[in-house]
Amino acid sequence: MKFCPECGIALTETSFQGRGEAVLCGNGHLSYAPGPKILVAAFVNCGDKLLWMKRGNQPRAGHWAIPAGFMESGETLREAVARELWEETCIRLPAEAFTPYMIGSISFISEVYIGLRATVDSEDCACGEEAMDVGFFLEDDIDWDEVAYPSANAAVKTAYREARDKHFGVYHGNFTGQSDQFDLVWQPEP
Ligand SMILES: [Zn+2]
């Protein structure tokens, strides 16, 4: 930030408070620098298949990914993921259909990654504005080297296994750009 978002006057070195997250301009306006963004992803299974979308927008246009997008102000997590699912794949599910699957950090791009899951009994879907193609696929159908975000592969493969086993846990992921981790946090007794 170089200028006050409220009144537009130039900020000085002394405007920055703490570690630079907040600024106080000479006119007394307090503003906050943009912090980490919250990315919500919809892991939707129909039987043993998972829902994928072929990205129409950059980054990674033309590559397949799990439907996801940024949470907007005023939304709950479930509302955000239901909206993204609708916008990208034309599948309309109520917010209550989603349950937590994973939380994670993508520290190299300052994003919080929250995956929620839902089960559907129909493969009905269609391309939303941001998708080139959408569909439900078996794990064996996926070319794992060609997906949009290979660092998410462990999370996606785990979602496939859980859909087959019908045994659903909660996971934590750390995606640092150098070493990725994806670990089980909790699972009910089988
Ligand atoms: Zn100001």
py3Dmol code that shows the C-alpha trace and the ligand (Angstrom):
import py3Dmol

protein = """\
ATOM      1  CA  MET A   1       0.000   0.000   0.000  1.00  0.00           C
ATOM      2  CA  LYS A   2       1.368   3.410  -0.991  1.00  0.00           C
ATOM      3  CA  PHE A   3      -1.714   5.584  -0.459  1.00  0.00           C
ATOM      4  CA  CYS A   4      -4.484   5.657   2.126  1.00  0.00           C
ATOM      5  CA  PRO A   5      -7.493   3.706   0.739  1.00  0.00           C
ATOM      6  CA  GLU A   6      -9.832   6.157   2.536  1.00  0.00           C
ATOM      7  CA  CYS A   7      -8.488   9.598   1.558  1.00  0.00           C
ATOM      8  CA  GLY A   8      -5.672   8.876  -0.899  1.00  0.00           C
ATOM      9  CA  ILE A   9      -2.856  10.755   0.825  1.00  0.00           C
ATOM     10  CA  ALA A  10       0.614   9.260   0.522  1.00  0.00           C
ATOM     11  CA  LEU A  11       1.601   6.909   3.332  1.00  0.00           C
ATOM     12  CA  THR A  12       4.947   7.336   5.070  1.00  0.00           C
ATOM     13  CA  GLU A  13       7.192   4.858   6.813  1.00  0.00           C
ATOM     14  CA  THR A  14       5.636   5.782  10.142  1.00  0.00           C
ATOM     15  CA  SER A  15       2.123   5.005   8.783  1.00  0.00           C
ATOM     16  CA  PHE A  16       2.798   1.262   9.028  1.00  0.00           C
ATOM     17  CA  GLN A  17       1.834  -0.346  12.332  1.00  0.00           C
ATOM     18  CA  GLY A  18       3.035  -3.632  13.786  1.00  0.00           C
ATOM     19  CA  ARG A  19       4.427  -5.867  11.049  1.00  0.00           C
ATOM     20  CA  GLY A  20       2.854  -3.744   8.330  1.00  0.00           C
ATOM     21  CA  GLU A  21      -0.601  -5.333   8.346  1.00  0.00           C
ATOM     22  CA  ALA A  22      -2.239  -2.067   9.407  1.00  0.00           C
ATOM     23  CA  VAL A  23      -1.639   1.497   8.276  1.00  0.00           C
ATOM     24  CA  LEU A  24      -2.627   4.742   9.970  1.00  0.00           C
ATOM     25  CA  CYS A  25      -2.593   7.707   7.598  1.00  0.00           C
ATOM     26  CA  GLY A  26      -1.888  11.319   8.608  1.00  0.00           C
ATOM     27  CA  ASN A  27      -5.646  11.966   8.651  1.00  0.00           C
ATOM     28  CA  GLY A  28      -6.236   9.189  11.191  1.00  0.00           C
ATOM     29  CA  HIS A  29      -7.709   6.515   8.884  1.00  0.00           C
ATOM     30  CA  LEU A  30      -6.910   2.946   9.911  1.00  0.00           C
ATOM     31  CA  SER A  31      -6.725   0.399   7.056  1.00  0.00           C
ATOM     32  CA  TYR A  32      -5.569  -3.170   6.782  1.00  0.00           C
ATOM     33  CA  ALA A  33      -3.303  -4.648   4.142  1.00  0.00           C
ATOM     34  CA  PRO A  34      -4.823  -7.606   2.276  1.00  0.00           C
ATOM     35  CA  GLY A  35      -4.135 -10.790   4.232  1.00  0.00           C
ATOM     36  CA  PRO A  36      -4.284 -14.481   3.264  1.00  0.00           C
ATOM     37  CA  LYS A  37      -7.199 -15.440   1.011  1.00  0.00           C
ATOM     38  CA  ILE A  38      -9.560 -18.320   1.710  1.00  0.00           C
ATOM     39  CA  LEU A  39      -9.907 -20.872  -1.073  1.00  0.00           C
ATOM     40  CA  VAL A  40     -12.838 -23.277  -0.802  1.00  0.00           C
ATOM     41  CA  ALA A  41     -12.967 -26.508  -2.801  1.00  0.00           C
ATOM     42  CA  ALA A  42     -15.906 -28.845  -3.490  1.00  0.00           C
ATOM     43  CA  PHE A  43     -15.046 -32.559  -3.351  1.00  0.00           C
ATOM     44  CA  VAL A  44     -18.259 -33.991  -4.804  1.00  0.00           C
ATOM     45  CA  ASN A  45     -18.562 -37.711  -5.350  1.00  0.00           C
ATOM     46  CA  CYS A  46     -21.150 -39.754  -7.191  1.00  0.00           C
ATOM     47  CA  GLY A  47     -20.453 -43.347  -6.230  1.00  0.00           C
ATOM     48  CA  ASP A  48     -16.743 -43.976  -6.852  1.00  0.00           C
ATOM     49  CA  LYS A  49     -16.424 -40.957  -9.164  1.00  0.00           C
ATOM     50  CA  LEU A  50     -15.304 -37.433  -8.299  1.00  0.00           C
ATOM     51  CA  LEU A  51     -16.370 -34.216  -9.984  1.00  0.00           C
ATOM     52  CA  TRP A  52     -13.719 -32.319 -11.978  1.00  0.00           C
ATOM     53  CA  MET A  53     -13.740 -29.150 -14.031  1.00  0.00           C
ATOM     54  CA  LYS A  54     -11.460 -28.197 -16.909  1.00  0.00           C
ATOM     55  CA  ARG A  55     -10.330 -24.666 -16.124  1.00  0.00           C
ATOM     56  CA  GLY A  56     -11.390 -21.993 -18.579  1.00  0.00           C
ATOM     57  CA  ASN A  57      -9.448 -19.190 -16.878  1.00  0.00           C
ATOM     58  CA  GLN A  58      -5.808 -18.606 -16.060  1.00  0.00           C
ATOM     59  CA  PRO A  59      -3.935 -19.785 -14.123  1.00  0.00           C
ATOM     60  CA  ARG A  60      -3.693 -23.333 -15.517  1.00  0.00           C
ATOM     61  CA  ALA A  61      -6.380 -22.867 -18.184  1.00  0.00           C
ATOM     62  CA  GLY A  62      -7.111 -26.101 -20.035  1.00  0.00           C
ATOM     63  CA  HIS A  63      -6.110 -28.297 -17.084  1.00  0.00           C
ATOM     64  CA  TRP A  64      -8.458 -30.265 -14.854  1.00  0.00           C
ATOM     65  CA  ALA A  65      -9.022 -29.333 -11.212  1.00  0.00           C
ATOM     66  CA  ILE A  66     -11.418 -29.911  -8.350  1.00  0.00           C
ATOM     67  CA  PRO A  67     -14.013 -27.071  -8.433  1.00  0.00           C
ATOM     68  CA  ALA A  68     -12.808 -24.282  -6.144  1.00  0.00           C
ATOM     69  CA  GLY A  69     -12.773 -20.540  -5.687  1.00  0.00           C
ATOM     70  CA  PHE A  70     -12.389 -17.724  -3.221  1.00  0.00           C
ATOM     71  CA  MET A  71     -14.764 -17.118  -0.363  1.00  0.00           C
ATOM     72  CA  GLU A  72     -16.517 -13.740  -0.623  1.00  0.00           C
ATOM     73  CA  SER A  73     -17.308 -11.271   2.158  1.00  0.00           C
ATOM     74  CA  GLY A  74     -20.421 -12.118   4.130  1.00  0.00           C
ATOM     75  CA  GLU A  75     -20.554 -15.783   3.105  1.00  0.00           C
ATOM     76  CA  THR A  76     -20.307 -18.837   5.294  1.00  0.00           C
ATOM     77  CA  LEU A  77     -17.884 -21.550   4.191  1.00  0.00           C
ATOM     78  CA  ARG A  78     -20.726 -23.787   3.062  1.00  0.00           C
ATOM     79  CA  GLU A  79     -22.423 -20.971   1.165  1.00  0.00           C
ATOM     80  CA  ALA A  80     -19.139 -20.151  -0.562  1.00  0.00           C
ATOM     81  CA  VAL A  81     -18.504 -23.706  -1.696  1.00  0.00           C
ATOM     82  CA  ALA A  82     -22.123 -24.160  -2.819  1.00  0.00           C
ATOM     83  CA  ARG A  83     -21.863 -20.957  -4.882  1.00  0.00           C
ATOM     84  CA  GLU A  84     -18.575 -21.988  -6.486  1.00  0.00           C
ATOM     85  CA  LEU A  85     -19.997 -25.408  -7.327  1.00  0.00           C
ATOM     86  CA  TRP A  86     -23.011 -23.797  -8.975  1.00  0.00           C
ATOM     87  CA  GLU A  87     -20.936 -21.213 -10.872  1.00  0.00           C
ATOM     88  CA  GLU A  88     -18.459 -23.747 -12.246  1.00  0.00           C
ATOM     89  CA  THR A  89     -20.482 -26.929 -12.749  1.00  0.00           C
ATOM     90  CA  CYS A  90     -24.176 -25.907 -12.647  1.00  0.00           C
ATOM     91  CA  ILE A  91     -24.799 -28.328  -9.769  1.00  0.00           C
ATOM     92  CA  ARG A  92     -27.138 -26.760  -7.233  1.00  0.00           C
ATOM     93  CA  LEU A  93     -26.732 -28.142  -3.725  1.00  0.00           C
ATOM     94  CA  PRO A  94     -27.919 -26.595  -0.464  1.00  0.00           C
ATOM     95  CA  ALA A  95     -25.133 -25.272   1.769  1.00  0.00           C
ATOM     96  CA  GLU A  96     -26.079 -27.908   4.374  1.00  0.00           C
ATOM     97  CA  ALA A  97     -25.092 -30.693   1.940  1.00  0.00           C
ATOM     98  CA  PHE A  98     -21.399 -29.976   2.585  1.00  0.00           C
ATOM     99  CA  THR A  99     -19.304 -31.409   5.419  1.00  0.00           C
ATOM    100  CA  PRO A 100     -15.669 -30.639   6.283  1.00  0.00           C
ATOM    101  CA  TYR A 101     -13.046 -32.702   4.458  1.00  0.00           C
ATOM    102  CA  MET A 102      -9.776 -30.848   5.002  1.00  0.00           C
ATOM    103  CA  ILE A 103      -8.112 -27.666   6.134  1.00  0.00           C
ATOM    104  CA  GLY A 104      -4.741 -26.614   4.836  1.00  0.00           C
ATOM    105  CA  SER A 105      -2.239 -23.862   4.198  1.00  0.00           C
ATOM    106  CA  ILE A 106      -0.793 -22.957   0.811  1.00  0.00           C
ATOM    107  CA  SER A 107       1.897 -20.807   2.324  1.00  0.00           C
ATOM    108  CA  PHE A 108       3.779 -19.867  -0.862  1.00  0.00           C
ATOM    109  CA  ILE A 109       0.706 -18.029  -2.211  1.00  0.00           C
ATOM    110  CA  SER A 110      -0.735 -17.025   1.202  1.00  0.00           C
ATOM    111  CA  GLU A 111      -3.962 -18.967   0.884  1.00  0.00           C
ATOM    112  CA  VAL A 112      -5.982 -20.978   3.359  1.00  0.00           C
ATOM    113  CA  TYR A 113      -7.386 -24.060   1.632  1.00  0.00           C
ATOM    114  CA  ILE A 114     -10.640 -25.508   2.936  1.00  0.00           C
ATOM    115  CA  GLY A 115     -12.108 -28.575   1.259  1.00  0.00           C
ATOM    116  CA  LEU A 116     -15.731 -29.540   1.837  1.00  0.00           C
ATOM    117  CA  ARG A 117     -17.388 -32.635   0.507  1.00  0.00           C
ATOM    118  CA  ALA A 118     -20.794 -33.675  -0.681  1.00  0.00           C
ATOM    119  CA  THR A 119     -22.296 -36.780  -2.229  1.00  0.00           C
ATOM    120  CA  VAL A 120     -24.730 -36.689  -5.148  1.00  0.00           C
ATOM    121  CA  ASP A 121     -26.669 -39.525  -6.764  1.00  0.00           C
ATOM    122  CA  SER A 122     -26.714 -38.110 -10.290  1.00  0.00           C
ATOM    123  CA  GLU A 123     -23.894 -37.154 -12.657  1.00  0.00           C
ATOM    124  CA  ASP A 124     -25.922 -34.232 -14.035  1.00  0.00           C
ATOM    125  CA  CYS A 125     -23.634 -31.230 -14.499  1.00  0.00           C
ATOM    126  CA  ALA A 126     -22.826 -28.601 -17.109  1.00  0.00           C
ATOM    127  CA  CYS A 127     -20.132 -26.043 -17.831  1.00  0.00           C
ATOM    128  CA  GLY A 128     -20.382 -22.831 -15.893  1.00  0.00           C
ATOM    129  CA  GLU A 129     -18.772 -19.631 -17.129  1.00  0.00           C
ATOM    130  CA  GLU A 130     -15.300 -20.480 -15.835  1.00  0.00           C
ATOM    131  CA  ALA A 131     -15.239 -24.086 -17.068  1.00  0.00           C
ATOM    132  CA  MET A 132     -14.260 -25.547 -20.466  1.00  0.00           C
ATOM    133  CA  ASP A 133     -15.584 -28.956 -19.493  1.00  0.00           C
ATOM    134  CA  VAL A 134     -16.970 -30.692 -16.408  1.00  0.00           C
ATOM    135  CA  GLY A 135     -17.583 -34.291 -15.466  1.00  0.00           C
ATOM    136  CA  PHE A 136     -17.429 -37.131 -12.958  1.00  0.00           C
ATOM    137  CA  PHE A 137     -14.426 -39.428 -13.370  1.00  0.00           C
ATOM    138  CA  LEU A 138     -13.017 -42.576 -11.786  1.00  0.00           C
ATOM    139  CA  GLU A 139      -9.552 -42.375 -10.252  1.00  0.00           C
ATOM    140  CA  ASP A 140      -8.138 -44.573 -13.062  1.00  0.00           C
ATOM    141  CA  ASP A 141      -9.364 -42.039 -15.647  1.00  0.00           C
ATOM    142  CA  ILE A 142      -7.167 -39.220 -14.296  1.00  0.00           C
ATOM    143  CA  ASP A 143      -3.838 -38.279 -15.876  1.00  0.00           C
ATOM    144  CA  TRP A 144      -2.192 -37.141 -12.637  1.00  0.00           C
ATOM    145  CA  ASP A 145       0.711 -35.398 -14.403  1.00  0.00           C
ATOM    146  CA  GLU A 146      -1.651 -33.187 -16.385  1.00  0.00           C
ATOM    147  CA  VAL A 147      -3.890 -31.882 -13.604  1.00  0.00           C
ATOM    148  CA  ALA A 148      -3.898 -28.150 -12.838  1.00  0.00           C
ATOM    149  CA  TYR A 149      -2.541 -28.490  -9.288  1.00  0.00           C
ATOM    150  CA  PRO A 150      -0.411 -31.626  -8.721  1.00  0.00           C
ATOM    151  CA  SER A 151       0.292 -30.557  -5.128  1.00  0.00           C
ATOM    152  CA  ALA A 152      -3.378 -31.354  -4.418  1.00  0.00           C
ATOM    153  CA  ASN A 153      -3.070 -34.909  -5.761  1.00  0.00           C
ATOM    154  CA  ALA A 154      -2.717 -36.512  -2.328  1.00  0.00           C
ATOM    155  CA  ALA A 155      -5.921 -34.810  -1.192  1.00  0.00           C
ATOM    156  CA  VAL A 156      -7.801 -35.855  -4.329  1.00  0.00           C
ATOM    157  CA  LYS A 157      -6.566 -39.462  -4.255  1.00  0.00           C
ATOM    158  CA  THR A 158      -7.581 -39.692  -0.594  1.00  0.00           C
ATOM    159  CA  ALA A 159     -11.050 -38.392  -1.478  1.00  0.00           C
ATOM    160  CA  TYR A 160     -11.326 -41.150  -4.105  1.00  0.00           C
ATOM    161  CA  ARG A 161     -10.321 -43.834  -1.605  1.00  0.00           C
ATOM    162  CA  GLU A 162     -12.800 -42.540   0.956  1.00  0.00           C
ATOM    163  CA  ALA A 163     -15.616 -42.432  -1.609  1.00  0.00           C
ATOM    164  CA  ARG A 164     -14.914 -46.092  -2.491  1.00  0.00           C
ATOM    165  CA  ASP A 165     -14.668 -47.150   1.172  1.00  0.00           C
ATOM    166  CA  LYS A 166     -17.541 -44.877   2.289  1.00  0.00           C
ATOM    167  CA  HIS A 167     -15.374 -44.068   5.316  1.00  0.00           C
ATOM    168  CA  PHE A 168     -14.788 -40.341   5.676  1.00  0.00           C
ATOM    169  CA  GLY A 169     -12.125 -38.612   7.762  1.00  0.00           C
ATOM    170  CA  VAL A 170     -10.875 -35.072   8.283  1.00  0.00           C
ATOM    171  CA  TYR A 171      -7.423 -34.072   7.066  1.00  0.00           C
ATOM    172  CA  HIS A 172      -4.815 -31.361   7.386  1.00  0.00           C
ATOM    173  CA  GLY A 173      -2.557 -30.223   4.559  1.00  0.00           C
ATOM    174  CA  ASN A 174       0.615 -28.138   4.387  1.00  0.00           C
ATOM    175  CA  PHE A 175       1.542 -27.007   0.891  1.00  0.00           C
ATOM    176  CA  THR A 176       4.729 -25.000   1.042  1.00  0.00           C
ATOM    177  CA  GLY A 177       5.964 -25.192  -2.532  1.00  0.00           C
ATOM    178  CA  GLN A 178       8.955 -27.275  -1.391  1.00  0.00           C
ATOM    179  CA  SER A 179       7.475 -30.119   0.613  1.00  0.00           C
ATOM    180  CA  ASP A 180       3.796 -30.973   0.732  1.00  0.00           C
ATOM    181  CA  GLN A 181       2.155 -32.831   3.600  1.00  0.00           C
ATOM    182  CA  PHE A 182      -1.322 -34.282   3.872  1.00  0.00           C
ATOM    183  CA  ASP A 183      -2.262 -36.030   7.091  1.00  0.00           C
ATOM    184  CA  LEU A 184      -5.283 -37.651   8.660  1.00  0.00           C
ATOM    185  CA  VAL A 185      -6.559 -35.719  11.699  1.00  0.00           C
ATOM    186  CA  TRP A 186      -9.656 -37.682  12.617  1.00  0.00           C
ATOM    187  CA  GLN A 187     -11.672 -40.623  11.324  1.00  0.00           C
ATOM    188  CA  PRO A 188     -14.667 -42.413  12.817  1.00  0.00           C
ATOM    189  CA  GLU A 189     -14.322 -46.080  13.769  1.00  0.00           C
ATOM    190  CA  PRO A 190     -15.040 -48.241  10.712  1.00  0.00           C
TER     191      PRO A 190
END
"""
ligand_1 = """\
1
ZN
Zn -6.546 8.615 5.098
"""
view = py3Dmol.view(width=600, height=400)
view.addModel(protein, "pdb")
view.setStyle({"model": 0}, {"cartoon": {"style": "trace"}})
view.addModel(ligand_1, "xyz")
view.setStyle({"model": 1}, {"stick": {}})
view.zoomTo()
view.show()
